[in-house]
Amino acid sequence: MRRPPIVAFVATLCACLVLVGPLCGCGATKKKKAGATVGERKEKAKADKTPGGPARELVKVARSQVKTGDRSGALKTLGEAKATIATDADPTIFAPRLVDIASVYAELGERKPAKDTLDGAVPLAKQLEDPVAKSQLLARIGVVYGAKTGGLGDTATAKKRLEEAAAAAAEVPERFRVQALAAVALGYANAGVADAAKKMLADLEEKARALEEPRPKAEALAAAANVRARSGEKLDAVKLLEEAAKVAKGIDSPANRTYALLAVAAGMRAAGENSGAADLIKLADKAANSVSDPEQQKEAVREVRAAQNASKG
């Protein structure tokens, strides 16, 4: 947002005064405000009144605890997050939250709670009426089951869940089917089931190129590239990524441009094109900060930060 001229003048004046010493407090160094404690963050999370809000926010706290090495604290927080989800919870809202919780358990190597949580998410996912959402969530579940790193390494169960995701994708209207196919193909690849992923590529790429809407087109091409990269077909992957990046950069909506760029960046990382991925994440960061709606901006920026952290890892 453009600052009023008088504000800019005062800011410039303060900057100049810093050079000659902290006069009248303008250039004085302020003590940085301490961030909220884990306990405070958890209390705030539990007080969230949005549907599924406490579980969502508690998972974020748990992830931050994992990063700081507080394993026992993270496990306790995950238990609290799971306790906020009733057995008869709304599948649309709470099934994704269970998968979030399970994925953190899996990252921590806690196989039993991860599996138990996933097993609870499956019937809820199957109740989803939207076939796109159903296929995408079942694909996510398949990845957590099957991934060798950060997952359970259970290929047999992963295949079963991904086959269910593929069946749900087949029910999706033609206009939206490419989104579901992309989720399933990428799910197969991330779960370590490369052969099944490759079988879907021709159909996925054909449908992706036929799309007129730029965001789903860029995301579908990026997903196809990601699968090819994980299958060792780097040259083909890079060609697809160049095509996807061009589409993503041309998207008018800052929010849609953010997510499309992040999808292509993920494909870049899978192909080993880390420099290209970093460039796209910078563009995504700029786009995210241009989103006008405060809540949408907050979510978009959060996704960019997650991508930045993944790049560092």
Long-range contacts (C-beta under 8 A, 24 or more apart in sequence): 38-64, 38-65, 38-70, 38-73, 38-77, 42-77, 42-80, 46-80, 46-84, 51-90, 51-93, 52-85, 52-93, 52-94, 52-96, 52-97, 54-81, 54-84, 55-81, 55-82, 55-84, 55-85, 55-94, 55-97, 55-100, 55-101, 56-97, 56-100, 58-84, 59-97, 59-100, 59-101, 59-104, 62-104, 63-104, 66-104, 66-107, 66-108, 71-108, 74-104, 74-108, 75-105, 75-108, 75-110, 75-113, 78-104, 78-105, 78-113, 82-117, 89-124, 91-124, 91-125, 91-127, 91-128, 92-128, 92-130, 92-133, 94-124, 95-121, 95-124, 95-125, 95-127, 95-128, 95-137, 96-137, 96-140, 98-124, 99-125, 99-137, 99-140, 99-141, 99-144, 102-141, 102-144, 103-144, 103-150, 103-151, 106-144, 106-147, 106-150, 106-151, 106-152, 107-150, 111-152, 114-144, 114-152, 115-152, 115-154, 118-144, 118-145, 118-152, 122-161, 126-164, 131-168, 131-169, 131-171, 131-172, 131-180, 132-169, 132-172, 132-176, 132-179, 132-180, 134-165, 134-168, 135-165, 135-166, 135-168, 135-169, 135-172, 135-180, 135-183, 135-184, 136-165, 136-179, 136-180, 136-183, 137-165, 138-162, 138-164, 138-165, 138-168, 139-165, 139-183, 139-184, 139-186, 139-187, 140-183, 140-187, 142-187, 142-188, 142-191, 143-187, 143-190, 143-191, 145-191, 146-190, 146-191, 146-192, 146-193, 147-190, 147-191, 147-192, 148-192, 151-191, 155-191, 155-192, 155-193, 158-191, 158-192, 158-193, 159-191, 159-193, 159-196, 162-187, 162-188, 162-191, 162-193, 162-196, 166-200, 176-216, 177-207, 178-204, 178-207, 178-208, 178-211, 178-216, 178-220, 179-216, 179-219, 179-220, 181-207, 181-220, 182-208, 182-219, 182-220, 182-223, 182-224, 183-223, 185-223, 185-224, 185-227, 186-223, 186-226, 186-227, 188-227, 189-226, 189-227, 189-230, 189-231, 190-230, 194-227, 194-230, 194-231, 197-227, 197-230, 197-231, 198-227, 198-231, 200-227, 201-227, 201-228, 205-240, 214-247, 214-248, 214-250, 214-251, 214-256, 214-260, 215-248, 215-251, 215-253, 215-256, 215-257, 215-259, 215-260, 217-244, 217-247, 218-244, 218-245, 218-247, 218-248, 218-251, 218-260, 218-263, 218-264, 219-244, 219-259, 219-260, 219-263, 221-247, 221-264, 222-248, 222-260, 222-263, 222-264, 222-266, 222-267, 223-263, 223-267, 225-264, 225-267, 225-270, 225-271, 226-266, 226-267, 226-270, 226-271, 229-267, 229-270, 229-271, 229-272, 230-270, 234-271, 234-272, 237-267, 237-270, 237-271, 238-271, 238-273, 240-267, 241-267, 241-268, 241-271, 241-273, 241-276, 245-276, 245-280, 248-280, 249-283, 254-287, 254-288, 254-290, 254-291, 254-292, 254-300, 255-287, 255-288, 255-291, 255-293, 255-296, 255-300, 257-283, 257-284, 257-287, 258-284, 258-287, 258-288, 258-291, 258-300, 258-303, 258-304, 259-300, 259-303, 261-287, 262-303, 262-304, 262-307, 265-307, 265-311, 266-307, 266-310, 269-310, 269-311, 274-311, 277-311, 278-311, 281-307, 281-308, 281-311
